[in-house]
Amino acid sequence: MKNWLIEKLGGFADIDSAIEAIKEKDGKEKYRILSLAVKNLFNTISSEDILKENEYGQWRFQDKLLQDEEKKLLIEETKQFLNTRLWKVLQKDVEYQANKKMFILAENEIQVAAGKLFLYALDAFRTRLASIQKGSGTFNSKKK
């Protein structure tokens, strides 16, 4: 009776029936379900977890709509942060550590790539901060 009720309500009575149902889904839906299934186990990050802007210009973060006041505060915090000495210190430190890793300490291509990853991460921060400062919730925005 329990399994019958679960199935009538659209659920799965056991793991095997859930797996079979997932196999029947299209690629995008299958990926979404599997990502949700392993999210807590592997600490995955999905597009719902990051700041993004929808087609109506609304910002979402961690799959929650940001209110206009929150959006304005985030833009102001970004502008202030970009003008702090701390941000300038951190940028130079990351650049120094990356160059040291690539040009002084590297003994093979993998270690050079590790240094380049430092610079890539720094560029990702700069790009995101510049977009937010311009009032865009989209990564790498061209808004002025």
URVEN-V93719 format. One record per helix or strand of 3 or more residues. SS is the DSSP state (A for helix, B for strand). FROM is the first residue (numbers start at 1). LEN is the number of residues. If there is no record, write none. Layout:
SS&FROM&LEN  SS&FROM&LEN
//
This chain:
A&2&7  A&15&9  A&27&16  A&47&3  B&59&3  A&68&15  A&85&21  A&109&25
//
